[in-house]
Amino acid sequence: MTSSTTPDFALYATISASICEALQRGVSHEAAIETLITCAGIVKLDNAWRQHRAALAEG
């Protein structure tokens, strides 16, 4: 599996900023961490799916 691309890092930064804002508004630490883990998992799954599709396209 290849490393994350620049757009992934931008996405992680956006997610992190949103979670920080939620924490400042009073969302529990546990809920914020669960959300971060879920978002990271979604990005990893998306990357894996894109790589799989690229491999299929290459034959």
PQR file of N, CA, C, O and H, with PARSE charges and radii, in Angstrom:
ATOM      1  N   MET A   1       0.838  -1.176   0.000 -0.4000 1.5000
ATOM      2  CA  MET A   1       0.000   0.000   0.000 -0.0000 2.0000
ATOM      3  C   MET A   1       0.887   1.244   0.000  0.5500 1.7000
ATOM      4  O   MET A   1       1.877   1.312   0.729 -0.5500 1.4000
ATOM      5  N   THR A   2       0.528   2.205  -0.808 -0.4000 1.5000
ATOM      6  CA  THR A   2       1.333   3.418  -0.877 -0.0000 2.0000
ATOM      7  C   THR A   2       0.983   4.356   0.265  0.5500 1.7000
ATOM      8  O   THR A   2      -0.032   4.188   0.940 -0.5500 1.4000
ATOM      9  H   THR A   2      -0.276   2.150  -1.400  0.4000 1.0000
ATOM     10  N   SER A   3       1.848   5.352   0.468 -0.4000 1.5000
ATOM     11  CA  SER A   3       1.604   6.317   1.528 -0.0000 2.0000
ATOM     12  C   SER A   3       0.470   7.253   1.140  0.5500 1.7000
ATOM     13  O   SER A   3       0.056   7.297  -0.018 -0.5500 1.4000
ATOM     14  H   SER A   3       2.673   5.489  -0.081  0.4000 1.0000
ATOM     15  N   SER A   4      -0.021   7.989   2.106 -0.4000 1.5000
ATOM     16  CA  SER A   4      -1.120   8.921   1.871 -0.0000 2.0000
ATOM     17  C   SER A   4      -0.698  10.006   0.896  0.5500 1.7000
ATOM     18  O   SER A   4       0.470  10.386   0.822 -0.5500 1.4000
ATOM     19  H   SER A   4       0.316   7.953   3.047  0.4000 1.0000
ATOM     20  N   THR A   5      -1.662  10.485   0.165 -0.4000 1.5000
ATOM     21  CA  THR A   5      -1.404  11.562  -0.769 -0.0000 2.0000
ATOM     22  C   THR A   5      -1.647  12.902  -0.091  0.5500 1.7000
ATOM     23  O   THR A   5      -2.221  12.960   0.997 -0.5500 1.4000
ATOM     24  H   THR A   5      -2.611  10.176   0.225  0.4000 1.0000
ATOM     25  N   THR A   6      -1.213  13.965  -0.729 -0.4000 1.5000
ATOM     26  CA  THR A   6      -1.392  15.311  -0.174 -0.0000 2.0000
ATOM     27  C   THR A   6      -2.856  15.619   0.129  0.5500 1.7000
ATOM     28  O   THR A   6      -3.139  16.170   1.192 -0.5500 1.4000
ATOM     29  H   THR A   6      -0.747  13.917  -1.612  0.4000 1.0000
ATOM     30  N   PRO A   7      -3.814  15.285  -0.767 -0.5600 1.5000
ATOM     31  CA  PRO A   7      -5.216  15.558  -0.420  0.2800 2.0000
ATOM     32  C   PRO A   7      -5.655  14.840   0.864  0.5500 1.7000
ATOM     33  O   PRO A   7      -6.490  15.355   1.609 -0.5500 1.4000
ATOM     34  N   ASP A   8      -5.093  13.652   1.120 -0.4000 1.5000
ATOM     35  CA  ASP A   8      -5.421  12.943   2.356 -0.0000 2.0000
ATOM     36  C   ASP A   8      -4.967  13.738   3.563  0.5500 1.7000
ATOM     37  O   ASP A   8      -5.687  13.834   4.557 -0.5500 1.4000
ATOM     38  H   ASP A   8      -4.416  13.234   0.515  0.4000 1.0000
ATOM     39  N   PHE A   9      -3.772  14.309   3.481 -0.4000 1.5000
ATOM     40  CA  PHE A   9      -3.275  15.110   4.595 -0.0000 2.0000
ATOM     41  C   PHE A   9      -4.147  16.335   4.814  0.5500 1.7000
ATOM     42  O   PHE A   9      -4.405  16.726   5.953 -0.5500 1.4000
ATOM     43  H   PHE A   9      -3.187  14.231   2.674  0.4000 1.0000
ATOM     44  N   ALA A  10      -4.602  16.942   3.721 -0.4000 1.5000
ATOM     45  CA  ALA A  10      -5.499  18.094   3.836 -0.0000 2.0000
ATOM     46  C   ALA A  10      -6.816  17.672   4.478  0.5500 1.7000
ATOM     47  O   ALA A  10      -7.384  18.406   5.287 -0.5500 1.4000
ATOM     48  H   ALA A  10      -4.393  16.625   2.796  0.4000 1.0000
ATOM     49  N   LEU A  11      -7.294  16.490   4.115 -0.4000 1.5000
ATOM     50  CA  LEU A  11      -8.527  15.982   4.710 -0.0000 2.0000
ATOM     51  C   LEU A  11      -8.341  15.733   6.197  0.5500 1.7000
ATOM     52  O   LEU A  11      -9.195  16.106   7.002 -0.5500 1.4000
ATOM     53  H   LEU A  11      -6.833  15.894   3.458  0.4000 1.0000
ATOM     54  N   TYR A  12      -7.219  15.098   6.572 -0.4000 1.5000
ATOM     55  CA  TYR A  12      -6.947  14.863   7.985 -0.0000 2.0000
ATOM     56  C   TYR A  12      -6.867  16.176   8.759  0.5500 1.7000
ATOM     57  O   TYR A  12      -7.343  16.264   9.891 -0.5500 1.4000
ATOM     58  H   TYR A  12      -6.526  14.794   5.918  0.4000 1.0000
ATOM     59  N   ALA A  13      -6.270  17.185   8.152 -0.4000 1.5000
ATOM     60  CA  ALA A  13      -6.172  18.493   8.807 -0.0000 2.0000
ATOM     61  C   ALA A  13      -7.552  19.100   9.016  0.5500 1.7000
ATOM     62  O   ALA A  13      -7.823  19.680  10.068 -0.5500 1.4000
ATOM     63  H   ALA A  13      -5.883  17.114   7.233  0.4000 1.0000
ATOM     64  N   THR A  14      -8.416  18.972   8.032 -0.4000 1.5000
ATOM     65  CA  THR A  14      -9.776  19.484   8.149 -0.0000 2.0000
ATOM     66  C   THR A  14     -10.546  18.742   9.233  0.5500 1.7000
ATOM     67  O   THR A  14     -11.243  19.355  10.042 -0.5500 1.4000
ATOM     68  H   THR A  14      -8.196  18.502   7.178  0.4000 1.0000
ATOM     69  N   ILE A  15     -10.417  17.419   9.243 -0.4000 1.5000
ATOM     70  CA  ILE A  15     -11.091  16.609  10.257 -0.0000 2.0000
ATOM     71  C   ILE A  15     -10.584  16.982  11.648  0.5500 1.7000
ATOM     72  O   ILE A  15     -11.370  17.163  12.577 -0.5500 1.4000
ATOM     73  H   ILE A  15      -9.852  16.921   8.586  0.4000 1.0000
ATOM     74  N   SER A  16      -9.280  17.093  11.779 -0.4000 1.5000
ATOM     75  CA  SER A  16      -8.691  17.440  13.076 -0.0000 2.0000
ATOM     76  C   SER A  16      -9.167  18.801  13.560  0.5500 1.7000
ATOM     77  O   SER A  16      -9.489  18.968  14.736 -0.5500 1.4000
ATOM     78  H   SER A  16      -8.641  16.946  11.024  0.4000 1.0000
ATOM     79  N   ALA A  17      -9.211  19.771  12.655 -0.4000 1.5000
ATOM     80  CA  ALA A  17      -9.673  21.105  13.032 -0.0000 2.0000
ATOM     81  C   ALA A  17     -11.136  21.071  13.475  0.5500 1.7000
ATOM     82  O   ALA A  17     -11.512  21.734  14.441 -0.5500 1.4000
ATOM     83  H   ALA A  17      -8.949  19.635  11.700  0.4000 1.0000
ATOM     84  N   SER A  18     -11.949  20.304  12.770 -0.4000 1.5000
ATOM     85  CA  SER A  18     -13.359  20.189  13.134 -0.0000 2.0000
ATOM     86  C   SER A  18     -13.531  19.541  14.500  0.5500 1.7000
ATOM     87  O   SER A  18     -14.385  19.950  15.287 -0.5500 1.4000
ATOM     88  H   SER A  18     -11.644  19.765  11.985  0.4000 1.0000
ATOM     89  N   ILE A  19     -12.719  18.531  14.776 -0.4000 1.5000
ATOM     90  CA  ILE A  19     -12.801  17.857  16.071 -0.0000 2.0000
ATOM     91  C   ILE A  19     -12.331  18.790  17.186  0.5500 1.7000
ATOM     92  O   ILE A  19     -12.916  18.803  18.269 -0.5500 1.4000
ATOM     93  H   ILE A  19     -12.025  18.199  14.137  0.4000 1.0000
ATOM     94  N   CYS A  20     -11.289  19.563  16.932 -0.4000 1.5000
ATOM     95  CA  CYS A  20     -10.828  20.541  17.928 -0.0000 2.0000
ATOM     96  C   CYS A  20     -11.928  21.552  18.249  0.5500 1.7000
ATOM     97  O   CYS A  20     -12.146  21.900  19.409 -0.5500 1.4000
ATOM     98  H   CYS A  20     -10.813  19.552  16.052  0.4000 1.0000
ATOM     99  N   GLU A  21     -12.612  22.013  17.211 -0.4000 1.5000
ATOM    100  CA  GLU A  21     -13.717  22.947  17.416 -0.0000 2.0000
ATOM    101  C   GLU A  21     -14.836  22.296  18.227  0.5500 1.7000
ATOM    102  O   GLU A  21     -15.424  22.929  19.105 -0.5500 1.4000
ATOM    103  H   GLU A  21     -12.434  21.730  16.269  0.4000 1.0000
ATOM    104  N   ALA A  22     -15.126  21.033  17.930 -0.4000 1.5000
ATOM    105  CA  ALA A  22     -16.165  20.320  18.681 -0.0000 2.0000
ATOM    106  C   ALA A  22     -15.779  20.179  20.152  0.5500 1.7000
ATOM    107  O   ALA A  22     -16.619  20.334  21.038 -0.5500 1.4000
ATOM    108  H   ALA A  22     -14.649  20.518  17.218  0.4000 1.0000
ATOM    109  N   LEU A  23     -14.516  19.887  20.403 -0.4000 1.5000
ATOM    110  CA  LEU A  23     -14.045  19.785  21.788 -0.0000 2.0000
ATOM    111  C   LEU A  23     -14.213  21.115  22.520  0.5500 1.7000
ATOM    112  O   LEU A  23     -14.589  21.145  23.691 -0.5500 1.4000
ATOM    113  H   LEU A  23     -13.834  19.761  19.683  0.4000 1.0000
ATOM    114  N   GLN A  24     -13.933  22.199  21.828 -0.4000 1.5000
ATOM    115  CA  GLN A  24     -14.088  23.525  22.435 -0.0000 2.0000
ATOM    116  C   GLN A  24     -15.550  23.831  22.728  0.5500 1.7000
ATOM    117  O   GLN A  24     -15.854  24.593  23.645 -0.5500 1.4000
ATOM    118  H   GLN A  24     -13.628  22.175  20.876  0.4000 1.0000
ATOM    119  N   ARG A  25     -16.460  23.238  21.948 -0.4000 1.5000
ATOM    120  CA  ARG A  25     -17.895  23.445  22.173 -0.0000 2.0000
ATOM    121  C   ARG A  25     -18.443  22.513  23.244  0.5500 1.7000
ATOM    122  O   ARG A  25     -19.603  22.636  23.637 -0.5500 1.4000
ATOM    123  H   ARG A  25     -16.212  22.619  21.202  0.4000 1.0000
ATOM    124  N   GLY A  26     -17.618  21.581  23.720 -0.4000 1.5000
ATOM    125  CA  GLY A  26     -18.040  20.724  24.817 -0.0000 2.0000
ATOM    126  C   GLY A  26     -18.320  19.274  24.487  0.5500 1.7000
ATOM    127  O   GLY A  26     -18.827  18.536  25.333 -0.5500 1.4000
ATOM    128  H   GLY A  26     -16.676  21.482  23.401  0.4000 1.0000
ATOM    129  N   VAL A  27     -17.999  18.846  23.265 -0.4000 1.5000
ATOM    130  CA  VAL A  27     -18.153  17.432  22.924 -0.0000 2.0000
ATOM    131  C   VAL A  27     -17.169  16.635  23.782  0.5500 1.7000
ATOM    132  O   VAL A  27     -16.052  17.089  24.030 -0.5500 1.4000
ATOM    133  H   VAL A  27     -17.588  19.445  22.578  0.4000 1.0000
ATOM    134  N   SER A  28     -17.579  15.463  24.228 -0.4000 1.5000
ATOM    135  CA  SER A  28     -16.701  14.667  25.085 -0.0000 2.0000
ATOM    136  C   SER A  28     -15.450  14.224  24.331  0.5500 1.7000
ATOM    137  O   SER A  28     -15.458  14.045  23.113 -0.5500 1.4000
ATOM    138  H   SER A  28     -18.487  15.094  24.026  0.4000 1.0000
ATOM    139  N   HIS A  29     -14.383  14.055  25.096 -0.4000 1.5000
ATOM    140  CA  HIS A  29     -13.108  13.611  24.518 -0.0000 2.0000
ATOM    141  C   HIS A  29     -13.288  12.252  23.845  0.5500 1.7000
ATOM    142  O   HIS A  29     -12.760  12.021  22.757 -0.5500 1.4000
ATOM    143  H   HIS A  29     -14.376  14.201  26.085  0.4000 1.0000
ATOM    144  N   GLU A  30     -14.025  11.360  24.484 -0.4000 1.5000
ATOM    145  CA  GLU A  30     -14.238  10.017  23.933 -0.0000 2.0000
ATOM    146  C   GLU A  30     -14.952  10.080  22.585  0.5500 1.7000
ATOM    147  O   GLU A  30     -14.577   9.376  21.647 -0.5500 1.4000
ATOM    148  H   GLU A  30     -14.454  11.547  25.368  0.4000 1.0000
ATOM    149  N   ALA A  31     -15.979  10.922  22.489 -0.4000 1.5000
ATOM    150  CA  ALA A  31     -16.717  11.050  21.231 -0.0000 2.0000
ATOM    151  C   ALA A  31     -15.822  11.630  20.140  0.5500 1.7000
ATOM    152  O   ALA A  31     -15.898  11.216  18.983 -0.5500 1.4000
ATOM    153  H   ALA A  31     -16.284  11.494  23.251  0.4000 1.0000
ATOM    154  N   ALA A  32     -14.986  12.576  20.508 -0.4000 1.5000
ATOM    155  CA  ALA A  32     -14.083  13.179  19.534 -0.0000 2.0000
ATOM    156  C   ALA A  32     -13.078  12.154  19.016  0.5500 1.7000
ATOM    157  O   ALA A  32     -12.816  12.097  17.815 -0.5500 1.4000
ATOM    158  H   ALA A  32     -14.925  12.912  21.448  0.4000 1.0000
ATOM    159  N   ILE A  33     -12.521  11.356  19.901 -0.4000 1.5000
ATOM    160  CA  ILE A  33     -11.548  10.331  19.493 -0.0000 2.0000
ATOM    161  C   ILE A  33     -12.224   9.272  18.625  0.5500 1.7000
ATOM    162  O   ILE A  33     -11.656   8.843  17.620 -0.5500 1.4000
ATOM    163  H   ILE A  33     -12.733  11.403  20.877  0.4000 1.0000
ATOM    164  N   GLU A  34     -13.420   8.850  19.000 -0.4000 1.5000
ATOM    165  CA  GLU A  34     -14.143   7.865  18.194 -0.0000 2.0000
ATOM    166  C   GLU A  34     -14.402   8.398  16.793  0.5500 1.7000
ATOM    167  O   GLU A  34     -14.276   7.665  15.812 -0.5500 1.4000
ATOM    168  H   GLU A  34     -13.881   9.198  19.816  0.4000 1.0000
ATOM    169  N   THR A  35     -14.763   9.666  16.697 -0.4000 1.5000
ATOM    170  CA  THR A  35     -15.000  10.282  15.398 -0.0000 2.0000
ATOM    171  C   THR A  35     -13.717  10.336  14.578  0.5500 1.7000
ATOM    172  O   THR A  35     -13.729  10.039  13.383 -0.5500 1.4000
ATOM    173  H   THR A  35     -14.866  10.262  17.494  0.4000 1.0000
ATOM    174  N   LEU A  36     -12.618  10.712  15.211 -0.4000 1.5000
ATOM    175  CA  LEU A  36     -11.335  10.777  14.516 -0.0000 2.0000
ATOM    176  C   LEU A  36     -10.926   9.404  13.992  0.5500 1.7000
ATOM    177  O   LEU A  36     -10.478   9.281  12.852 -0.5500 1.4000
ATOM    178  H   LEU A  36     -12.608  10.954  16.181  0.4000 1.0000
ATOM    179  N   ILE A  37     -11.077   8.386  14.811 -0.4000 1.5000
ATOM    180  CA  ILE A  37     -10.729   7.022  14.399 -0.0000 2.0000
ATOM    181  C   ILE A  37     -11.610   6.572  13.233  0.5500 1.7000
ATOM    182  O   ILE A  37     -11.125   5.964  12.279 -0.5500 1.4000
ATOM    183  H   ILE A  37     -11.441   8.486  15.737  0.4000 1.0000
ATOM    184  N   THR A  38     -12.900   6.872  13.315 -0.4000 1.5000
ATOM    185  CA  THR A  38     -13.824   6.508  12.238 -0.0000 2.0000
ATOM    186  C   THR A  38     -13.444   7.198  10.938  0.5500 1.7000
ATOM    187  O   THR A  38     -13.414   6.562   9.884 -0.5500 1.4000
ATOM    188  H   THR A  38     -13.294   7.366  14.090  0.4000 1.0000
ATOM    189  N   CYS A  39     -13.157   8.484  10.999 -0.4000 1.5000
ATOM    190  CA  CYS A  39     -12.780   9.231   9.795 -0.0000 2.0000
ATOM    191  C   CYS A  39     -11.486   8.697   9.200  0.5500 1.7000
ATOM    192  O   CYS A  39     -11.370   8.564   7.982 -0.5500 1.4000
ATOM    193  H   CYS A  39     -13.182   9.001  11.855  0.4000 1.0000
ATOM    194  N   ALA A  40     -10.516   8.391  10.046 -0.4000 1.5000
ATOM    195  CA  ALA A  40      -9.245   7.843   9.561 -0.0000 2.0000
ATOM    196  C   ALA A  40      -9.476   6.501   8.874  0.5500 1.7000
ATOM    197  O   ALA A  40      -8.862   6.209   7.848 -0.5500 1.4000
ATOM    198  H   ALA A  40     -10.609   8.498  11.035  0.4000 1.0000
ATOM    199  N   GLY A  41     -10.353   5.697   9.437 -0.4000 1.5000
ATOM    200  CA  GLY A  41     -10.676   4.408   8.827 -0.0000 2.0000
ATOM    201  C   GLY A  41     -11.327   4.566   7.472  0.5500 1.7000
ATOM    202  O   GLY A  41     -11.031   3.816   6.542 -0.5500 1.4000
ATOM    203  H   GLY A  41     -10.852   5.935  10.270  0.4000 1.0000
ATOM    204  N   ILE A  42     -12.216   5.541   7.357 -0.4000 1.5000
ATOM    205  CA  ILE A  42     -12.881   5.790   6.082 -0.0000 2.0000
ATOM    206  C   ILE A  42     -11.864   6.211   5.027  0.5500 1.7000
ATOM    207  O   ILE A  42     -11.936   5.750   3.888 -0.5500 1.4000
ATOM    208  H   ILE A  42     -12.457   6.151   8.112  0.4000 1.0000
ATOM    209  N   VAL A  43     -10.932   7.066   5.380 -0.4000 1.5000
ATOM    210  CA  VAL A  43      -9.910   7.502   4.432 -0.0000 2.0000
ATOM    211  C   VAL A  43      -9.045   6.314   4.010  0.5500 1.7000
ATOM    212  O   VAL A  43      -8.710   6.185   2.833 -0.5500 1.4000
ATOM    213  H   VAL A  43     -10.874   7.440   6.305  0.4000 1.0000
ATOM    214  N   LYS A  44      -8.679   5.445   4.954 -0.4000 1.5000
ATOM    215  CA  LYS A  44      -7.875   4.267   4.606 -0.0000 2.0000
ATOM    216  C   LYS A  44      -8.639   3.337   3.666  0.5500 1.7000
ATOM    217  O   LYS A  44      -8.074   2.827   2.699 -0.5500 1.4000
ATOM    218  H   LYS A  44      -8.952   5.549   5.911  0.4000 1.0000
ATOM    219  N   LEU A  45      -9.918   3.117   3.949 -0.4000 1.5000
ATOM    220  CA  LEU A  45     -10.730   2.276   3.075 -0.0000 2.0000
ATOM    221  C   LEU A  45     -10.841   2.877   1.681  0.5500 1.7000
ATOM    222  O   LEU A  45     -10.775   2.159   0.683 -0.5500 1.4000
ATOM    223  H   LEU A  45     -10.377   3.531   4.735  0.4000 1.0000
ATOM    224  N   ASP A  46     -11.009   4.183   1.613 -0.4000 1.5000
ATOM    225  CA  ASP A  46     -11.095   4.862   0.322 -0.0000 2.0000
ATOM    226  C   ASP A  46      -9.793   4.687  -0.456  0.5500 1.7000
ATOM    227  O   ASP A  46      -9.817   4.409  -1.655 -0.5500 1.4000
ATOM    228  H   ASP A  46     -11.063   4.766   2.424  0.4000 1.0000
ATOM    229  N   ASN A  47      -8.672   4.846   0.215 -0.4000 1.5000
ATOM    230  CA  ASN A  47      -7.371   4.656  -0.442 -0.0000 2.0000
ATOM    231  C   ASN A  47      -7.220   3.234  -0.956  0.5500 1.7000
ATOM    232  O   ASN A  47      -6.772   3.021  -2.083 -0.5500 1.4000
ATOM    233  H   ASN A  47      -8.652   5.072   1.189  0.4000 1.0000
ATOM    234  N   ALA A  48      -7.590   2.267  -0.136 -0.4000 1.5000
ATOM    235  CA  ALA A  48      -7.476   0.864  -0.540 -0.0000 2.0000
ATOM    236  C   ALA A  48      -8.366   0.574  -1.751  0.5500 1.7000
ATOM    237  O   ALA A  48      -7.957  -0.125  -2.678 -0.5500 1.4000
ATOM    238  H   ALA A  48      -7.953   2.441   0.780  0.4000 1.0000
ATOM    239  N   TRP A  49      -9.575   1.113  -1.733 -0.4000 1.5000
ATOM    240  CA  TRP A  49     -10.488   0.905  -2.852 -0.0000 2.0000
ATOM    241  C   TRP A  49      -9.937   1.523  -4.130  0.5500 1.7000
ATOM    242  O   TRP A  49     -10.009   0.910  -5.196 -0.5500 1.4000
ATOM    243  H   TRP A  49      -9.907   1.681  -0.980  0.4000 1.0000
ATOM    244  N   ARG A  50      -9.388   2.732  -4.034 -0.4000 1.5000
ATOM    245  CA  ARG A  50      -8.814   3.383  -5.217 -0.0000 2.0000
ATOM    246  C   ARG A  50      -7.639   2.582  -5.762  0.5500 1.7000
ATOM    247  O   ARG A  50      -7.495   2.441  -6.976 -0.5500 1.4000
ATOM    248  H   ARG A  50      -9.329   3.229  -3.168  0.4000 1.0000
ATOM    249  N   GLN A  51      -6.803   2.058  -4.878 -0.4000 1.5000
ATOM    250  CA  GLN A  51      -5.654   1.259  -5.316 -0.0000 2.0000
ATOM    251  C   GLN A  51      -6.119  -0.034  -5.965  0.5500 1.7000
ATOM    252  O   GLN A  51      -5.549  -0.473  -6.965 -0.5500 1.4000
ATOM    253  H   GLN A  51      -6.920   2.172  -3.892  0.4000 1.0000
ATOM    254  N   HIS A  52      -7.143  -0.638  -5.404 -0.4000 1.5000
ATOM    255  CA  HIS A  52      -7.698  -1.869  -5.970 -0.0000 2.0000
ATOM    256  C   HIS A  52      -8.237  -1.607  -7.377  0.5500 1.7000
ATOM    257  O   HIS A  52      -7.968  -2.369  -8.305 -0.5500 1.4000
ATOM    258  H   HIS A  52      -7.606  -0.281  -4.592  0.4000 1.0000
ATOM    259  N   ARG A  53      -8.994  -0.529  -7.524 -0.4000 1.5000
ATOM    260  CA  ARG A  53      -9.544  -0.191  -8.831 -0.0000 2.0000
ATOM    261  C   ARG A  53      -8.446   0.121  -9.844  0.5500 1.7000
ATOM    262  O   ARG A  53      -8.554  -0.239 -11.016 -0.5500 1.4000
ATOM    263  H   ARG A  53      -9.213   0.090  -6.770  0.4000 1.0000
ATOM    264  N   ALA A  54      -7.386   0.792  -9.386 -0.4000 1.5000
ATOM    265  CA  ALA A  54      -6.274   1.106 -10.282 -0.0000 2.0000
ATOM    266  C   ALA A  54      -5.580  -0.181 -10.729  0.5500 1.7000
ATOM    267  O   ALA A  54      -5.202  -0.319 -11.892 -0.5500 1.4000
ATOM    268  H   ALA A  54      -7.297   1.085  -8.434  0.4000 1.0000
ATOM    269  N   ALA A  55      -5.418  -1.117  -9.798 -0.4000 1.5000
ATOM    270  CA  ALA A  55      -4.776  -2.390 -10.140 -0.0000 2.0000
ATOM    271  C   ALA A  55      -5.616  -3.173 -11.139  0.5500 1.7000
ATOM    272  O   ALA A  55      -5.077  -3.798 -12.052 -0.5500 1.4000
ATOM    273  H   ALA A  55      -5.726  -1.005  -8.853  0.4000 1.0000
ATOM    274  N   LEU A  56      -6.939  -3.141 -10.968 -0.4000 1.5000
ATOM    275  CA  LEU A  56      -7.820  -3.821 -11.913 -0.0000 2.0000
ATOM    276  C   LEU A  56      -7.742  -3.164 -13.299  0.5500 1.7000
ATOM    277  O   LEU A  56      -7.764  -3.848 -14.323 -0.5500 1.4000
ATOM    278  H   LEU A  56      -7.376  -2.633 -10.226  0.4000 1.0000
ATOM    279  N   ALA A  57      -7.653  -1.861 -13.312 -0.4000 1.5000
ATOM    280  CA  ALA A  57      -7.585  -1.139 -14.583 -0.0000 2.0000
ATOM    281  C   ALA A  57      -6.282  -1.436 -15.323  0.5500 1.7000
ATOM    282  O   ALA A  57      -6.249  -1.453 -16.553 -0.5500 1.4000
ATOM    283  H   ALA A  57      -7.635  -1.306 -12.480  0.4000 1.0000
ATOM    284  N   GLU A  58      -5.208  -1.669 -14.562 -0.4000 1.5000
ATOM    285  CA  GLU A  58      -3.927  -1.996 -15.172 -0.0000 2.0000
ATOM    286  C   GLU A  58      -3.898  -3.404 -15.720  0.5500 1.7000
ATOM    287  O   GLU A  58      -3.096  -3.729 -16.596 -0.5500 1.4000
ATOM    288  H   GLU A  58      -5.235  -1.655 -13.563  0.4000 1.0000
ATOM    289  N   GLY A  59      -4.786  -4.240 -15.195 -0.4000 1.5000
ATOM    290  CA  GLY A  59      -4.897  -5.600 -15.702 -0.0000 2.0000
ATOM    291  C   GLY A  59      -4.018  -6.513 -14.970  0.5500 1.7000
ATOM    292  O   GLY A  59      -3.984  -7.707 -15.267 -0.5500 1.4000
ATOM    293  H   GLY A  59      -5.438  -3.975 -14.484  0.4000 1.0000
TER
END
